[in-house]
Amino acid sequence: MIIDGEGVNEMKKLETYLAKHVYYNSAIHVLAGIGIGILITYPLIGAHPVRWGLLFLAAGVLGHLWVYSQK
């Protein structure tokens, strides 16, 4: 478990925030899913599939990290 200096459980913070903001939760998981889907099926996508896949996947990961920056 990740615990900050004040003893607040960071995973619980993430779970609580995403439970309260269901549309944001859905959006970041859809973006990450699209990224994974593009990376898995990259021969079917066309030009620069890895670039697009990593872009969507990074957006999903950054969406999760943004929650940690919220107080």
mmCIF file of the N, C-alpha and C atoms, coordinates in Angstrom:
data_MODEL
# 
_entry.id   MODEL 
# 
loop_
_atom_site.group_PDB 
_atom_site.id 
_atom_site.type_symbol 
_atom_site.label_atom_id 
_atom_site.label_alt_id 
_atom_site.label_comp_id 
_atom_site.label_asym_id 
_atom_site.label_entity_id 
_atom_site.label_seq_id 
_atom_site.pdbx_PDB_ins_code 
_atom_site.Cartn_x 
_atom_site.Cartn_y 
_atom_site.Cartn_z 
_atom_site.occupancy 
_atom_site.B_iso_or_equiv 
_atom_site.pdbx_formal_charge 
_atom_site.auth_seq_id 
_atom_site.auth_comp_id 
_atom_site.auth_asym_id 
_atom_site.auth_atom_id 
_atom_site.pdbx_PDB_model_num 
ATOM 1   N N  . MET A 1 1  ? 0.825   -1.180 0.000   1.00 0.00 ? 1  MET A N  1 
ATOM 2   C CA . MET A 1 1  ? 0.000   0.000  0.000   1.00 0.00 ? 1  MET A CA 1 
ATOM 3   C C  . MET A 1 1  ? 0.875   1.251  0.000   1.00 0.00 ? 1  MET A C  1 
ATOM 4   N N  . ILE A 1 2  ? 0.391   2.261  -0.642  1.00 0.00 ? 2  ILE A N  1 
ATOM 5   C CA . ILE A 1 2  ? 1.098   3.536  -0.689  1.00 0.00 ? 2  ILE A CA 1 
ATOM 6   C C  . ILE A 1 2  ? 0.474   4.453  0.358   1.00 0.00 ? 2  ILE A C  1 
ATOM 7   N N  . ILE A 1 3  ? 1.302   4.932  1.273   1.00 0.00 ? 3  ILE A N  1 
ATOM 8   C CA . ILE A 1 3  ? 0.801   5.801  2.331   1.00 0.00 ? 3  ILE A CA 1 
ATOM 9   C C  . ILE A 1 3  ? 1.635   7.075  2.314   1.00 0.00 ? 3  ILE A C  1 
ATOM 10  N N  . ASP A 1 4  ? 0.971   8.238  2.287   1.00 0.00 ? 4  ASP A N  1 
ATOM 11  C CA . ASP A 1 4  ? 1.718   9.493  2.293   1.00 0.00 ? 4  ASP A CA 1 
ATOM 12  C C  . ASP A 1 4  ? 2.058   9.884  3.731   1.00 0.00 ? 4  ASP A C  1 
ATOM 13  N N  . GLY A 1 5  ? 2.677   11.044 3.902   1.00 0.00 ? 5  GLY A N  1 
ATOM 14  C CA . GLY A 1 5  ? 3.144   11.488 5.209   1.00 0.00 ? 5  GLY A CA 1 
ATOM 15  C C  . GLY A 1 5  ? 2.037   11.673 6.224   1.00 0.00 ? 5  GLY A C  1 
ATOM 16  N N  . GLU A 1 6  ? 0.821   11.960 5.788   1.00 0.00 ? 6  GLU A N  1 
ATOM 17  C CA . GLU A 1 6  ? -0.274  12.180 6.722   1.00 0.00 ? 6  GLU A CA 1 
ATOM 18  C C  . GLU A 1 6  ? -1.000  10.884 7.063   1.00 0.00 ? 6  GLU A C  1 
ATOM 19  N N  . GLY A 1 7  ? -0.593  9.777  6.479   1.00 0.00 ? 7  GLY A N  1 
ATOM 20  C CA . GLY A 1 7  ? -1.218  8.505  6.773   1.00 0.00 ? 7  GLY A CA 1 
ATOM 21  C C  . GLY A 1 7  ? -2.461  8.226  5.947   1.00 0.00 ? 7  GLY A C  1 
ATOM 22  N N  . VAL A 1 8  ? -2.699  9.011  4.910   1.00 0.00 ? 8  VAL A N  1 
ATOM 23  C CA . VAL A 1 8  ? -3.873  8.804  4.068   1.00 0.00 ? 8  VAL A CA 1 
ATOM 24  C C  . VAL A 1 8  ? -3.551  7.722  3.038   1.00 0.00 ? 8  VAL A C  1 
ATOM 25  N N  . ASN A 1 9  ? -4.410  6.759  2.957   1.00 0.00 ? 9  ASN A N  1 
ATOM 26  C CA . ASN A 1 9  ? -4.206  5.670  2.014   1.00 0.00 ? 9  ASN A CA 1 
ATOM 27  C C  . ASN A 1 9  ? -4.508  6.170  0.607   1.00 0.00 ? 9  ASN A C  1 
ATOM 28  N N  . GLU A 1 10 ? -3.500  6.197  -0.259  1.00 0.00 ? 10 GLU A N  1 
ATOM 29  C CA . GLU A 1 10 ? -3.647  6.751  -1.603  1.00 0.00 ? 10 GLU A CA 1 
ATOM 30  C C  . GLU A 1 10 ? -4.581  5.922  -2.483  1.00 0.00 ? 10 GLU A C  1 
ATOM 31  N N  . MET A 1 11 ? -4.581  4.622  -2.316  1.00 0.00 ? 11 MET A N  1 
ATOM 32  C CA . MET A 1 11 ? -5.483  3.797  -3.116  1.00 0.00 ? 11 MET A CA 1 
ATOM 33  C C  . MET A 1 11 ? -6.936  4.060  -2.738  1.00 0.00 ? 11 MET A C  1 
ATOM 34  N N  . LYS A 1 12 ? -7.192  4.275  -1.462  1.00 0.00 ? 12 LYS A N  1 
ATOM 35  C CA . LYS A 1 12 ? -8.544  4.591  -1.012  1.00 0.00 ? 12 LYS A CA 1 
ATOM 36  C C  . LYS A 1 12 ? -8.984  5.943  -1.566  1.00 0.00 ? 12 LYS A C  1 
ATOM 37  N N  . LYS A 1 13 ? -8.043  6.885  -1.656  1.00 0.00 ? 13 LYS A N  1 
ATOM 38  C CA . LYS A 1 13 ? -8.321  8.200  -2.224  1.00 0.00 ? 13 LYS A CA 1 
ATOM 39  C C  . LYS A 1 13 ? -8.725  8.064  -3.691  1.00 0.00 ? 13 LYS A C  1 
ATOM 40  N N  . LEU A 1 14 ? -8.010  7.244  -4.423  1.00 0.00 ? 14 LEU A N  1 
ATOM 41  C CA . LEU A 1 14 ? -8.323  7.004  -5.835  1.00 0.00 ? 14 LEU A CA 1 
ATOM 42  C C  . LEU A 1 14 ? -9.699  6.358  -5.967  1.00 0.00 ? 14 LEU A C  1 
ATOM 43  N N  . GLU A 1 15 ? -9.961  5.344  -5.189  1.00 0.00 ? 15 GLU A N  1 
ATOM 44  C CA . GLU A 1 15 ? -11.253 4.652  -5.244  1.00 0.00 ? 15 GLU A CA 1 
ATOM 45  C C  . GLU A 1 15 ? -12.409 5.591  -4.898  1.00 0.00 ? 15 GLU A C  1 
ATOM 46  N N  . THR A 1 16 ? -12.224 6.400  -3.884  1.00 0.00 ? 16 THR A N  1 
ATOM 47  C CA . THR A 1 16 ? -13.278 7.322  -3.456  1.00 0.00 ? 16 THR A CA 1 
ATOM 48  C C  . THR A 1 16 ? -13.553 8.365  -4.526  1.00 0.00 ? 16 THR A C  1 
ATOM 49  N N  . TYR A 1 17 ? -12.495 8.941  -5.090  1.00 0.00 ? 17 TYR A N  1 
ATOM 50  C CA . TYR A 1 17 ? -12.670 9.970  -6.119  1.00 0.00 ? 17 TYR A CA 1 
ATOM 51  C C  . TYR A 1 17 ? -13.370 9.403  -7.343  1.00 0.00 ? 17 TYR A C  1 
ATOM 52  N N  . LEU A 1 18 ? -12.926 8.244  -7.791  1.00 0.00 ? 18 LEU A N  1 
ATOM 53  C CA . LEU A 1 18 ? -13.517 7.655  -8.991  1.00 0.00 ? 18 LEU A CA 1 
ATOM 54  C C  . LEU A 1 18 ? -14.945 7.175  -8.743  1.00 0.00 ? 18 LEU A C  1 
ATOM 55  N N  . ALA A 1 19 ? -15.266 6.809  -7.522  1.00 0.00 ? 19 ALA A N  1 
ATOM 56  C CA . ALA A 1 19 ? -16.643 6.418  -7.202  1.00 0.00 ? 19 ALA A CA 1 
ATOM 57  C C  . ALA A 1 19 ? -17.580 7.622  -7.230  1.00 0.00 ? 19 ALA A C  1 
ATOM 58  N N  . LYS A 1 20 ? -17.077 8.777  -6.832  1.00 0.00 ? 20 LYS A N  1 
ATOM 59  C CA . LYS A 1 20 ? -17.895 9.991  -6.825  1.00 0.00 ? 20 LYS A CA 1 
ATOM 60  C C  . LYS A 1 20 ? -18.016 10.616 -8.216  1.00 0.00 ? 20 LYS A C  1 
ATOM 61  N N  . HIS A 1 21 ? -17.045 10.395 -9.070  1.00 0.00 ? 21 HIS A N  1 
ATOM 62  C CA . HIS A 1 21 ? -17.013 11.004 -10.399 1.00 0.00 ? 21 HIS A CA 1 
ATOM 63  C C  . HIS A 1 21 ? -17.078 9.900  -11.453 1.00 0.00 ? 21 HIS A C  1 
ATOM 64  N N  . VAL A 1 22 ? -18.252 9.339  -11.638 1.00 0.00 ? 22 VAL A N  1 
ATOM 65  C CA . VAL A 1 22 ? -18.398 8.159  -12.491 1.00 0.00 ? 22 VAL A CA 1 
ATOM 66  C C  . VAL A 1 22 ? -18.163 8.462  -13.971 1.00 0.00 ? 22 VAL A C  1 
ATOM 67  N N  . TYR A 1 23 ? -18.510 9.645  -14.438 1.00 0.00 ? 23 TYR A N  1 
ATOM 68  C CA . TYR A 1 23 ? -18.282 9.968  -15.852 1.00 0.00 ? 23 TYR A CA 1 
ATOM 69  C C  . TYR A 1 23 ? -16.794 10.126 -16.144 1.00 0.00 ? 23 TYR A C  1 
ATOM 70  N N  . TYR A 1 24 ? -16.067 10.729 -15.228 1.00 0.00 ? 24 TYR A N  1 
ATOM 71  C CA . TYR A 1 24 ? -14.610 10.840 -15.375 1.00 0.00 ? 24 TYR A CA 1 
ATOM 72  C C  . TYR A 1 24 ? -13.978 9.457  -15.333 1.00 0.00 ? 24 TYR A C  1 
ATOM 73  N N  . ASN A 1 25 ? -14.443 8.630  -14.411 1.00 0.00 ? 25 ASN A N  1 
ATOM 74  C CA . ASN A 1 25 ? -13.975 7.255  -14.289 1.00 0.00 ? 25 ASN A CA 1 
ATOM 75  C C  . ASN A 1 25 ? -14.177 6.507  -15.610 1.00 0.00 ? 25 ASN A C  1 
ATOM 76  N N  . SER A 1 26 ? -15.368 6.642  -16.160 1.00 0.00 ? 26 SER A N  1 
ATOM 77  C CA . SER A 1 26 ? -15.677 5.963  -17.423 1.00 0.00 ? 26 SER A CA 1 
ATOM 78  C C  . SER A 1 26 ? -14.792 6.470  -18.554 1.00 0.00 ? 26 SER A C  1 
ATOM 79  N N  . ALA A 1 27 ? -14.606 7.770  -18.615 1.00 0.00 ? 27 ALA A N  1 
ATOM 80  C CA . ALA A 1 27 ? -13.822 8.363  -19.704 1.00 0.00 ? 27 ALA A CA 1 
ATOM 81  C C  . ALA A 1 27 ? -12.371 7.885  -19.689 1.00 0.00 ? 27 ALA A C  1 
ATOM 82  N N  . ILE A 1 28 ? -11.731 7.878  -18.515 1.00 0.00 ? 28 ILE A N  1 
ATOM 83  C CA . ILE A 1 28 ? -10.324 7.467  -18.498 1.00 0.00 ? 28 ILE A CA 1 
ATOM 84  C C  . ILE A 1 28 ? -10.173 5.977  -18.776 1.00 0.00 ? 28 ILE A C  1 
ATOM 85  N N  . HIS A 1 29 ? -11.152 5.177  -18.380 1.00 0.00 ? 29 HIS A N  1 
ATOM 86  C CA . HIS A 1 29 ? -11.060 3.752  -18.665 1.00 0.00 ? 29 HIS A CA 1 
ATOM 87  C C  . HIS A 1 29 ? -11.370 3.451  -20.134 1.00 0.00 ? 29 HIS A C  1 
ATOM 88  N N  . VAL A 1 30 ? -12.247 4.216  -20.740 1.00 0.00 ? 30 VAL A N  1 
ATOM 89  C CA . VAL A 1 30 ? -12.506 4.050  -22.177 1.00 0.00 ? 30 VAL A CA 1 
ATOM 90  C C  . VAL A 1 30 ? -11.267 4.443  -22.976 1.00 0.00 ? 30 VAL A C  1 
ATOM 91  N N  . LEU A 1 31 ? -10.627 5.557  -22.613 1.00 0.00 ? 31 LEU A N  1 
ATOM 92  C CA . LEU A 1 31 ? -9.406  5.975  -23.310 1.00 0.00 ? 31 LEU A CA 1 
ATOM 93  C C  . LEU A 1 31 ? -8.319  4.910  -23.206 1.00 0.00 ? 31 LEU A C  1 
ATOM 94  N N  . ALA A 1 32 ? -8.125  4.383  -22.012 1.00 0.00 ? 32 ALA A N  1 
ATOM 95  C CA . ALA A 1 32 ? -7.111  3.336  -21.830 1.00 0.00 ? 32 ALA A CA 1 
ATOM 96  C C  . ALA A 1 32 ? -7.487  2.080  -22.615 1.00 0.00 ? 32 ALA A C  1 
ATOM 97  N N  . GLY A 1 33 ? -8.766  1.743  -22.635 1.00 0.00 ? 33 GLY A N  1 
ATOM 98  C CA . GLY A 1 33 ? -9.218  0.571  -23.388 1.00 0.00 ? 33 GLY A CA 1 
ATOM 99  C C  . GLY A 1 33 ? -9.028  0.731  -24.887 1.00 0.00 ? 33 GLY A C  1 
ATOM 100 N N  . ILE A 1 34 ? -9.297  1.925  -25.391 1.00 0.00 ? 34 ILE A N  1 
ATOM 101 C CA . ILE A 1 34 ? -9.058  2.184  -26.814 1.00 0.00 ? 34 ILE A CA 1 
ATOM 102 C C  . ILE A 1 34 ? -7.572  2.034  -27.131 1.00 0.00 ? 34 ILE A C  1 
ATOM 103 N N  . GLY A 1 35 ? -6.734  2.566  -26.260 1.00 0.00 ? 35 GLY A N  1 
ATOM 104 C CA . GLY A 1 35 ? -5.288  2.447  -26.464 1.00 0.00 ? 35 GLY A CA 1 
ATOM 105 C C  . GLY A 1 35 ? -4.823  1.005  -26.487 1.00 0.00 ? 35 GLY A C  1 
ATOM 106 N N  . ILE A 1 36 ? -5.311  0.202  -25.552 1.00 0.00 ? 36 ILE A N  1 
ATOM 107 C CA . ILE A 1 36 ? -4.946  -1.215 -25.512 1.00 0.00 ? 36 ILE A CA 1 
ATOM 108 C C  . ILE A 1 36 ? -5.480  -1.933 -26.750 1.00 0.00 ? 36 ILE A C  1 
ATOM 109 N N  . GLY A 1 37 ? -6.721  -1.593 -27.127 1.00 0.00 ? 37 GLY A N  1 
ATOM 110 C CA . GLY A 1 37 ? -7.305  -2.220 -28.319 1.00 0.00 ? 37 GLY A CA 1 
ATOM 111 C C  . GLY A 1 37 ? -6.519  -1.909 -29.579 1.00 0.00 ? 37 GLY A C  1 
ATOM 112 N N  . ILE A 1 38 ? -6.090  -0.666 -29.724 1.00 0.00 ? 38 ILE A N  1 
ATOM 113 C CA . ILE A 1 38 ? -5.293  -0.300 -30.902 1.00 0.00 ? 38 ILE A CA 1 
ATOM 114 C C  . ILE A 1 38 ? -3.961  -1.041 -30.895 1.00 0.00 ? 38 ILE A C  1 
ATOM 115 N N  . LEU A 1 39 ? -3.329  -1.137 -29.741 1.00 0.00 ? 39 LEU A N  1 
ATOM 116 C CA . LEU A 1 39 ? -2.041  -1.835 -29.671 1.00 0.00 ? 39 LEU A CA 1 
ATOM 117 C C  . LEU A 1 39 ? -2.188  -3.327 -29.970 1.00 0.00 ? 39 LEU A C  1 
ATOM 118 N N  . ILE A 1 40 ? -3.308  -3.918 -29.571 1.00 0.00 ? 40 ILE A N  1 
ATOM 119 C CA . ILE A 1 40 ? -3.521  -5.343 -29.827 1.00 0.00 ? 40 ILE A CA 1 
ATOM 120 C C  . ILE A 1 40 ? -3.818  -5.591 -31.304 1.00 0.00 ? 40 ILE A C  1 
ATOM 121 N N  . THR A 1 41 ? -4.584  -4.713 -31.920 1.00 0.00 ? 41 THR A N  1 
ATOM 122 C CA . THR A 1 41 ? -5.008  -4.922 -33.316 1.00 0.00 ? 41 THR A CA 1 
ATOM 123 C C  . THR A 1 41 ? -4.288  -3.983 -34.270 1.00 0.00 ? 41 THR A C  1 
ATOM 124 N N  . TYR A 1 42 ? -3.066  -3.604 -33.967 1.00 0.00 ? 42 TYR A N  1 
ATOM 125 C CA . TYR A 1 42 ? -2.371  -2.580 -34.734 1.00 0.00 ? 42 TYR A CA 1 
ATOM 126 C C  . TYR A 1 42 ? -2.267  -2.831 -36.235 1.00 0.00 ? 42 TYR A C  1 
ATOM 127 N N  . PRO A 1 43 ? -2.236  -4.043 -36.751 1.00 0.00 ? 43 PRO A N  1 
ATOM 128 C CA . PRO A 1 43 ? -2.164  -4.183 -38.209 1.00 0.00 ? 43 PRO A CA 1 
ATOM 129 C C  . PRO A 1 43 ? -3.442  -3.709 -38.918 1.00 0.00 ? 43 PRO A C  1 
ATOM 130 N N  . LEU A 1 44 ? -4.549  -3.644 -38.223 1.00 0.00 ? 44 LEU A N  1 
ATOM 131 C CA . LEU A 1 44 ? -5.817  -3.263 -38.835 1.00 0.00 ? 44 LEU A CA 1 
ATOM 132 C C  . LEU A 1 44 ? -6.073  -1.763 -38.821 1.00 0.00 ? 44 LEU A C  1 
ATOM 133 N N  . ILE A 1 45 ? -5.345  -1.011 -38.026 1.00 0.00 ? 45 ILE A N  1 
ATOM 134 C CA . ILE A 1 45 ? -5.648  0.406  -37.813 1.00 0.00 ? 45 ILE A CA 1 
ATOM 135 C C  . ILE A 1 45 ? -5.168  1.286  -38.959 1.00 0.00 ? 45 ILE A C  1 
ATOM 136 N N  . GLY A 1 46 ? -3.993  1.070  -39.464 1.00 0.00 ? 46 GLY A N  1 
ATOM 137 C CA . GLY A 1 46 ? -3.478  1.919  -40.539 1.00 0.00 ? 46 GLY A CA 1 
ATOM 138 C C  . GLY A 1 46 ? -2.182  2.591  -40.114 1.00 0.00 ? 46 GLY A C  1 
ATOM 139 N N  . ALA A 1 47 ? -2.036  3.843  -40.535 1.00 0.00 ? 47 ALA A N  1 
ATOM 140 C CA . ALA A 1 47 ? -0.789  4.569  -40.295 1.00 0.00 ? 47 ALA A CA 1 
ATOM 141 C C  . ALA A 1 47 ? -0.602  4.898  -38.811 1.00 0.00 ? 47 ALA A C  1 
ATOM 142 N N  . HIS A 1 48 ? 0.582   4.692  -38.327 1.00 0.00 ? 48 HIS A N  1 
ATOM 143 C CA . HIS A 1 48 ? 1.016   5.043  -36.970 1.00 0.00 ? 48 HIS A CA 1 
ATOM 144 C C  . HIS A 1 48 ? 0.149   4.458  -35.850 1.00 0.00 ? 48 HIS A C  1 
ATOM 145 N N  . PRO A 1 49 ? -0.133  3.162  -35.868 1.00 0.00 ? 49 PRO A N  1 
ATOM 146 C CA . PRO A 1 49 ? -1.007  2.597  -34.843 1.00 0.00 ? 49 PRO A CA 1 
ATOM 147 C C  . PRO A 1 49 ? -0.381  2.590  -33.445 1.00 0.00 ? 49 PRO A C  1 
ATOM 148 N N  . VAL A 1 50 ? 0.919   2.370  -33.382 1.00 0.00 ? 50 VAL A N  1 
ATOM 149 C CA . VAL A 1 50 ? 1.561   2.324  -32.066 1.00 0.00 ? 50 VAL A CA 1 
ATOM 150 C C  . VAL A 1 50 ? 1.522   3.712  -31.436 1.00 0.00 ? 50 VAL A C  1 
ATOM 151 N N  . ARG A 1 51 ? 1.759   4.725  -32.240 1.00 0.00 ? 51 ARG A N  1 
ATOM 152 C CA . ARG A 1 51 ? 1.717   6.101  -31.746 1.00 0.00 ? 51 ARG A CA 1 
ATOM 153 C C  . ARG A 1 51 ? 0.327   6.430  -31.190 1.00 0.00 ? 51 ARG A C  1 
ATOM 154 N N  . TRP A 1 52 ? -0.735  6.081  -31.930 1.00 0.00 ? 52 TRP A N  1 
ATOM 155 C CA . TRP A 1 52 ? -2.098  6.333  -31.477 1.00 0.00 ? 52 TRP A CA 1 
ATOM 156 C C  . TRP A 1 52 ? -2.438  5.495  -30.246 1.00 0.00 ? 52 TRP A C  1 
ATOM 157 N N  . GLY A 1 53 ? -2.027  4.239  -30.259 1.00 0.00 ? 53 GLY A N  1 
ATOM 158 C CA . GLY A 1 53 ? -2.298  3.369  -29.116 1.00 0.00 ? 53 GLY A CA 1 
ATOM 159 C C  . GLY A 1 53 ? -1.652  3.879  -27.841 1.00 0.00 ? 53 GLY A C  1 
ATOM 160 N N  . LEU A 1 54 ? -0.393  4.275  -27.957 1.00 0.00 ? 54 LEU A N  1 
ATOM 161 C CA . LEU A 1 54 ? 0.303   4.794  -26.782 1.00 0.00 ? 54 LEU A CA 1 
ATOM 162 C C  . LEU A 1 54 ? -0.267  6.133  -26.334 1.00 0.00 ? 54 LEU A C  1 
ATOM 163 N N  . LEU A 1 55 ? -0.741  6.930  -27.276 1.00 0.00 ? 55 LEU A N  1 
ATOM 164 C CA . LEU A 1 55 ? -1.355  8.210  -26.931 1.00 0.00 ? 55 LEU A CA 1 
ATOM 165 C C  . LEU A 1 55 ? -2.617  8.011  -26.092 1.00 0.00 ? 55 LEU A C  1 
ATOM 166 N N  . PHE A 1 56 ? -3.489  7.109  -26.533 1.00 0.00 ? 56 PHE A N  1 
ATOM 167 C CA . PHE A 1 56 ? -4.712  6.840  -25.771 1.00 0.00 ? 56 PHE A CA 1 
ATOM 168 C C  . PHE A 1 56 ? -4.402  6.186  -24.430 1.00 0.00 ? 56 PHE A C  1 
ATOM 169 N N  . LEU A 1 57 ? -3.457  5.266  -24.426 1.00 0.00 ? 57 LEU A N  1 
ATOM 170 C CA . LEU A 1 57 ? -3.079  4.607  -23.171 1.00 0.00 ? 57 LEU A CA 1 
ATOM 171 C C  . LEU A 1 57 ? -2.475  5.613  -22.195 1.00 0.00 ? 57 LEU A C  1 
ATOM 172 N N  . ALA A 1 58 ? -1.634  6.511  -22.689 1.00 0.00 ? 58 ALA A N  1 
ATOM 173 C CA . ALA A 1 58 ? -1.044  7.545  -21.830 1.00 0.00 ? 58 ALA A CA 1 
ATOM 174 C C  . ALA A 1 58 ? -2.123  8.466  -21.272 1.00 0.00 ? 58 ALA A C  1 
ATOM 175 N N  . ALA A 1 59 ? -3.140  8.789  -22.071 1.00 0.00 ? 59 ALA A N  1 
ATOM 176 C CA . ALA A 1 59 ? -4.232  9.629  -21.583 1.00 0.00 ? 59 ALA A CA 1 
ATOM 177 C C  . ALA A 1 59 ? -4.958  8.936  -20.431 1.00 0.00 ? 59 ALA A C  1 
ATOM 178 N N  . GLY A 1 60 ? -5.160  7.635  -20.531 1.00 0.00 ? 60 GLY A N  1 
ATOM 179 C CA . GLY A 1 60 ? -5.795  6.889  -19.440 1.00 0.00 ? 60 GLY A CA 1 
ATOM 180 C C  . GLY A 1 60 ? -4.945  6.868  -18.187 1.00 0.00 ? 60 GLY A C  1 
ATOM 181 N N  . VAL A 1 61 ? -3.652  6.660  -18.346 1.00 0.00 ? 61 VAL A N  1 
ATOM 182 C CA . VAL A 1 61 ? -2.748  6.630  -17.187 1.00 0.00 ? 61 VAL A CA 1 
ATOM 183 C C  . VAL A 1 61 ? -2.654  8.012  -16.551 1.00 0.00 ? 61 VAL A C  1 
ATOM 184 N N  . LEU A 1 62 ? -2.532  9.049  -17.374 1.00 0.00 ? 62 LEU A N  1 
ATOM 185 C CA . LEU A 1 62 ? -2.460  10.405 -16.839 1.00 0.00 ? 62 LEU A CA 1 
ATOM 186 C C  . LEU A 1 62 ? -3.757  10.794 -16.129 1.00 0.00 ? 62 LEU A C  1 
ATOM 187 N N  . GLY A 1 63 ? -4.869  10.277 -16.612 1.00 0.00 ? 63 GLY A N  1 
ATOM 188 C CA . GLY A 1 63 ? -6.134  10.521 -15.937 1.00 0.00 ? 63 GLY A CA 1 
ATOM 189 C C  . GLY A 1 63 ? -6.150  9.944  -14.535 1.00 0.00 ? 63 GLY A C  1 
ATOM 190 N N  . HIS A 1 64 ? -5.542  8.772  -14.363 1.00 0.00 ? 64 HIS A N  1 
ATOM 191 C CA . HIS A 1 64 ? -5.450  8.182  -13.028 1.00 0.00 ? 64 HIS A CA 1 
ATOM 192 C C  . HIS A 1 64 ? -4.479  8.983  -12.148 1.00 0.00 ? 64 HIS A C  1 
ATOM 193 N N  . LEU A 1 65 ? -3.376  9.416  -12.721 1.00 0.00 ? 65 LEU A N  1 
ATOM 194 C CA . LEU A 1 65 ? -2.399  10.175 -11.933 1.00 0.00 ? 65 LEU A CA 1 
ATOM 195 C C  . LEU A 1 65 ? -2.941  11.537 -11.534 1.00 0.00 ? 65 LEU A C  1 
ATOM 196 N N  . TRP A 1 66 ? -3.800  12.119 -12.364 1.00 0.00 ? 66 TRP A N  1 
ATOM 197 C CA . TRP A 1 66 ? -4.379  13.419 -12.052 1.00 0.00 ? 66 TRP A CA 1 
ATOM 198 C C  . TRP A 1 66 ? -5.199  13.360 -10.766 1.00 0.00 ? 66 TRP A C  1 
ATOM 199 N N  . VAL A 1 67 ? -5.837  12.223 -10.531 1.00 0.00 ? 67 VAL A N  1 
ATOM 200 C CA . VAL A 1 67 ? -6.633  12.065 -9.304  1.00 0.00 ? 67 VAL A CA 1 
ATOM 201 C C  . VAL A 1 67 ? -5.747  12.246 -8.070  1.00 0.00 ? 67 VAL A C  1 
ATOM 202 N N  . TYR A 1 68 ? -4.520  11.747 -8.123  1.00 0.00 ? 68 TYR A N  1 
ATOM 203 C CA . TYR A 1 68 ? -3.620  11.880 -6.978  1.00 0.00 ? 68 TYR A CA 1 
ATOM 204 C C  . TYR A 1 68 ? -3.252  13.330 -6.694  1.00 0.00 ? 68 TYR A C  1 
ATOM 205 N N  . SER A 1 69 ? -3.303  14.183 -7.707  1.00 0.00 ? 69 SER A N  1 
ATOM 206 C CA . SER A 1 69 ? -2.952  15.589 -7.499  1.00 0.00 ? 69 SER A CA 1 
ATOM 207 C C  . SER A 1 69 ? -4.103  16.371 -6.869  1.00 0.00 ? 69 SER A C  1 
ATOM 208 N N  . GLN A 1 70 ? -5.284  15.790 -6.797  1.00 0.00 ? 70 GLN A N  1 
ATOM 209 C CA . GLN A 1 70 ? -6.439  16.465 -6.213  1.00 0.00 ? 70 GLN A CA 1 
ATOM 210 C C  . GLN A 1 70 ? -6.397  16.362 -4.696  1.00 0.00 ? 70 GLN A C  1 
ATOM 211 N N  . LYS A 1 71 ? -6.765  17.402 -4.046  1.00 0.00 ? 71 LYS A N  1 
ATOM 212 C CA . LYS A 1 71 ? -6.755  17.408 -2.569  1.00 0.00 ? 71 LYS A CA 1 
ATOM 213 C C  . LYS A 1 71 ? -8.117  17.117 -2.034  1.00 0.00 ? 71 LYS A C  1 
# 
